[in-house]
Structure formats: C-alpha cells, structure tokens
Amino acid sequence: MARINQYWSRNNSNIGKGVNINDELFETFVNALQDENGMKAPEIFYFTNSENGTFNRSHNWELHRELYYKVGYTYYSDSKNDSTKGWYYRKTSFADLVFQETSAHEIGHQLLFDFGGRNYTYSHKGTSDPTWIQQDPLPGTKYPPSPKEIDLMKYAEGNEPIDYYDRFIKKQLEDAKAKK
C-alpha cells in the first residue's frame, strides 16, 4: 500500500509537485486501504525460468486482473541478442522495482476508469489505441526529457530512458540507484 500512496500522491516531496486543476496547484495525498469494499485485488503470479509472452503480461481490466512478478531467467523468443539466445536474467532487487511500478500502473487503470471512463484508461490517457488487446504507443509519443516526471499511466515509443525509474518519485532515486 505504501508504494501506491507514494506513486499517486503529489506534493513537495516528489517530482509531481502537485496537481494542476484549472491553473490552480493542489497537493494530493493518497491513503490506499485494503477492505472488502475496495477494488478487486489482482491475482499475483511468481514468474521465473519461463518464456515471456503476450499471455503472461500484467493487466487490470474489469473481468480479469493479473500481476506478474518476473524474476530470474526469462526467455524472449523475439530476442535479437545472439549471446543470450533469448534468455535474460533479472535480479530480485530490479524485479522488485519493476513490480512496484507495474502494480501502481495496473491499479491506476481503475483510477483512470473511475475518472475518465473505459476509453481513457484503455488508451493510457490518449497515448495508445483504446483497446485492451493491442497495447502499443501511438506514433510520435515520447518520454519527456529529463528531469521531467514520467507519467506511469502513459505509453511512449522507444526504449525506456536510463533514469526511467528515478523519475516517477524523487524518493525512489536512491532506491533505484542502490538496486541497479
């Protein structure tokens, strides 16, 4: 819950520095609670020593919620790297960081759904086609230049910037550097 609060709050202690509504800046503090009236929790899968593919990708939509914690060796059949033959190793420390970001993103889909509806959440705030099947960034969508914050709900073309995980929340800067 602490990471959900951290990713979605906006105040002077993180990169977002507030929420701009009608040219007025507000601080927002999230306090996620787990109870029987809340969002249906996604099923969590421990994923290692297996082939990565379309059907083992984390997702959160009304009828199907799954989060994958991917650690250790994972095989990518579309890999172009001859030296690894498609197998890549992800350390636990980095897997934790990726899982925290992915969890906050997937849970964020429910927030976007409640705020802007199905099209808004499926289109990743207008940066992908509005479908739960095809999840590719729209042509021309780019990551903001450093040091600007990266919106964890938006998709972008190209490889993640080197400081990708550092730019969600300032506090994560130290954690990310220690884990890499």
Rosetta blueprint (number, residue, H / E / L):
1 M L
2 A H
3 R H
4 I H
5 N H
6 Q H
7 Y H
8 W H
9 S L
10 R E
11 N L
12 N L
13 S L
14 N L
15 I L
16 G L
17 K L
18 G L
19 V E
20 N E
21 I E
22 N L
23 D L
24 E E
25 L E
26 F E
27 E L
28 T E
29 F L
30 V L
31 N L
32 A L
33 L L
34 Q L
35 D L
36 E L
37 N L
38 G L
39 M L
40 K L
41 A L
42 P L
43 E E
44 I E
45 F E
46 Y E
47 F E
48 T L
49 N L
50 S E
51 E E
52 N L
53 G L
54 T H
55 F H
56 N H
57 R L
58 S L
59 H E
60 N E
61 W E
62 E L
63 L L
64 H E
65 R E
66 E E
67 L E
68 Y E
69 Y E
70 K E
71 V L
72 G E
73 Y E
74 T E
75 Y E
76 Y L
77 S L
78 D L
79 S L
80 K L
81 N L
82 D L
83 S L
84 T L
85 K L
86 G L
87 W E
88 Y E
89 Y E
90 R E
91 K L
92 T H
93 S H
94 F H
95 A H
96 D H
97 L H
98 V H
99 F H
100 Q H
101 E H
102 T H
103 S H
104 A H
105 H H
106 E H
107 I H
108 G H
109 H H
110 Q H
111 L H
112 L H
113 F H
114 D H
115 F H
116 G H
117 G L
118 R H
119 N H
120 Y H
121 T H
122 Y H
123 S L
124 H L
125 K L
126 G L
127 T L
128 S E
129 D L
130 P L
131 T L
132 W L
133 I L
134 Q L
135 Q L
136 D L
137 P E
138 L L
139 P L
140 G L
141 T L
142 K L
143 Y L
144 P L
145 P L
146 S L
147 P L
148 K L
149 E L
150 I L
151 D L
152 L L
153 M L
154 K L
155 Y L
156 A L
157 E L
158 G L
159 N L
160 E L
161 P L
162 I L
163 D L
164 Y L
165 Y H
166 D H
167 R H
168 F L
169 I L
170 K L
171 K L
172 Q H
173 L H
174 E H
175 D H
176 A H
177 K H
178 A H
179 K H
180 K L
